[in-house]
Amino acid sequence: MSVALLAGCGPAPWNSGGETPTATATAVAPPISNDLSGGSTEREVVAGAVSATISYWSTLRMDRWTADAVKPVSLSMVTTVSPDDGQKVYLQKATMIAVPANGSTGFEPLATQIDQSTVSPGYLVLAPYSYSQTFNVGTVPADATFVTLQFTYDFLVQTTPTSNEFAKQTATDTLTVAIAGSAADSED
């Protein structure tokens, strides 16, 4: 039995002139995480005995989250307390700070937005009662590619079900939302 041995000589047909092709490296920006890319997200944050379930969403489509648009972020929250001895949980203050950035640069934070309770000791947020609010992210620098939203929630928890004494608990949460390119950027 004979076996034919075939060997190729010369350059590959796709190489003109016999030169070896070289790959050109192209820098590709890493994808930007977007906690609202699915339209909404739900988080659970814990502060001492308080567990808060928070839903976040925007009524503005993500492709319209451009640098100069007013970008609304809505939230709805309900809490539980453990152990549940019948004491109530109140939200005294909710704060949002928006910090724009891109892959290499962080920019100055936008003005802090605060929803301070207008009733004492705060807004009742113990299930089944909930808290809802909308904050707006204003204009960010044109070269920002995302914004980090830093939320702080200050809760007051009754020490006993009939007490006028409260313990303060603070919870924080962070969302990252991509900034869409403008129509002019898309045409380039």
C-alpha positions in Angstrom: 0.0 0.0 0.0 1.4 3.3 -0.9 0.5 6.6 0.6 0.7 9.8 -1.4 2.3 12.6 0.5 1.3 16.1 -0.6 3.2 19.1 0.4 2.4 22.7 -0.4 5.1 24.9 -1.8 5.0 28.6 -2.2 2.7 31.3 -0.7 -0.9 30.7 0.1 -3.2 31.8 -2.7 -4.7 34.5 -0.5 -1.3 36.0 0.3 -0.3 38.3 -2.5 3.4 38.7 -3.0 4.2 35.9 -0.5 4.1 38.2 2.5 2.8 37.0 5.8 -0.4 38.9 6.8 -0.2 40.9 10.0 -3.1 41.4 12.3 -3.9 45.0 13.2 -4.9 45.5 16.8 -8.0 47.6 17.3 -8.8 48.9 20.7 -12.3 48.0 21.6 -13.9 49.7 24.6 -15.2 47.2 27.1 -19.0 47.0 27.3 -20.7 49.3 29.8 -22.7 47.7 32.5 -26.2 49.0 32.7 -28.4 48.0 35.7 -31.5 49.3 33.9 -30.8 47.6 30.5 -33.7 45.3 31.1 -36.0 48.2 31.9 -35.9 47.8 35.6 -34.0 46.1 38.4 -34.8 45.0 42.0 -32.4 45.1 44.9 -32.5 44.1 48.5 -30.5 46.2 50.9 -30.0 45.6 54.6 -29.4 48.1 57.4 -29.3 46.6 60.8 -32.7 45.0 61.5 -34.3 46.6 58.4 -34.4 44.8 55.0 -35.6 47.0 52.1 -36.7 45.7 48.8 -36.3 48.4 46.2 -37.4 48.4 42.5 -35.7 50.9 40.2 -36.8 51.8 36.6 -36.9 54.7 34.2 -39.8 55.9 32.1 -37.2 57.1 29.5 -36.0 54.4 27.1 -32.3 53.6 27.5 -31.4 54.7 24.0 -32.7 58.2 25.0 -30.4 58.4 28.0 -28.2 60.9 26.2 -25.8 63.3 27.9 -28.1 66.3 27.6 -31.5 64.6 28.3 -33.3 64.8 31.7 -33.1 61.2 32.8 -35.7 60.1 35.3 -35.0 57.3 37.8 -38.0 56.0 39.7 -38.0 53.8 42.7 -40.4 52.0 44.9 -39.5 50.6 48.3 -41.0 48.4 51.0 -39.3 47.2 54.2 -39.5 44.4 56.7 -37.9 44.3 60.2 -36.4 41.4 62.0 -37.2 40.4 64.6 -40.7 41.7 63.9 -42.0 42.6 67.4 -44.6 45.0 66.0 -42.4 48.1 65.8 -42.6 50.4 62.7 -40.0 51.5 60.2 -39.9 55.0 58.8 -37.9 56.5 56.0 -36.5 59.8 57.2 -34.5 60.7 54.1 -33.7 59.4 50.6 -30.7 60.8 48.8 -29.3 60.4 45.3 -25.9 61.5 43.9 -25.2 61.0 40.2 -21.6 60.7 39.3 -20.8 60.7 35.5 -17.7 59.0 34.1 -16.2 57.2 31.1 -13.6 54.4 31.0 -10.7 56.7 31.9 -12.2 59.8 33.6 -14.5 60.5 36.5 -16.4 63.9 36.4 -17.7 66.1 39.2 -20.9 64.7 40.8 -24.2 66.4 39.9 -26.1 68.3 42.6 -27.2 66.0 45.4 -31.0 65.3 45.3 -32.7 64.8 48.7 -36.2 63.8 49.6 -36.5 64.7 53.3 -39.6 63.5 55.1 -42.1 66.3 55.8 -43.8 64.3 58.5 -42.4 63.2 61.8 -40.8 60.7 62.4 -40.8 59.9 58.6 -42.6 58.1 55.9 -44.0 54.7 57.0 -42.3 52.1 54.8 -43.0 48.9 56.7 -44.9 46.3 54.5 -47.6 46.7 53.2 -46.9 50.4 53.1 -44.4 51.6 50.5 -42.4 54.6 49.4 -42.2 55.8 45.8 -40.1 58.7 44.4 -38.6 59.9 41.1 -35.2 61.5 40.9 -33.9 63.2 37.7 -30.3 62.9 36.4 -29.6 66.1 34.6 -27.0 67.0 31.9 -23.7 65.2 32.1 -20.5 65.9 30.2 -20.7 65.0 26.5 -17.9 62.4 26.8 -19.5 60.6 29.7 -20.4 57.0 28.8 -22.1 56.1 32.1 -23.4 57.5 35.3 -23.2 55.9 38.8 -26.2 56.6 40.9 -25.5 56.5 44.6 -28.5 56.1 46.9 -28.6 56.6 50.6 -31.7 55.7 52.7 -32.0 56.8 56.4 -34.5 54.7 58.4 -35.9 55.2 61.9 -37.0 52.0 63.7 -39.1 52.1 66.8 -37.3 50.5 69.7 -40.6 48.9 70.9 -44.1 49.0 69.3 -45.3 51.7 71.6 -42.0 53.7 72.0 -41.3 57.2 70.9 -37.6 56.3 70.8 -36.0 55.3 67.5 -32.9 53.7 66.2 -31.4 55.1 63.0 -30.3 52.7 60.3 -28.7 53.8 57.0 -28.7 51.7 53.8 -26.9 52.4 50.6 -27.2 51.2 47.0 -25.5 51.9 43.7 -26.7 51.6 40.1 -24.7 52.1 37.0 -26.6 53.3 33.9 -25.1 53.7 30.4 -25.2 57.0 28.6 -26.4 56.6 25.0 -24.5 58.4 22.2 -26.2 61.3 20.6 -27.6 61.0 17.1 -24.6 62.9 15.7 -22.3 60.3 17.3 -24.3 57.5 15.6 -23.8 59.1 12.1 -20.0 59.2 12.5 
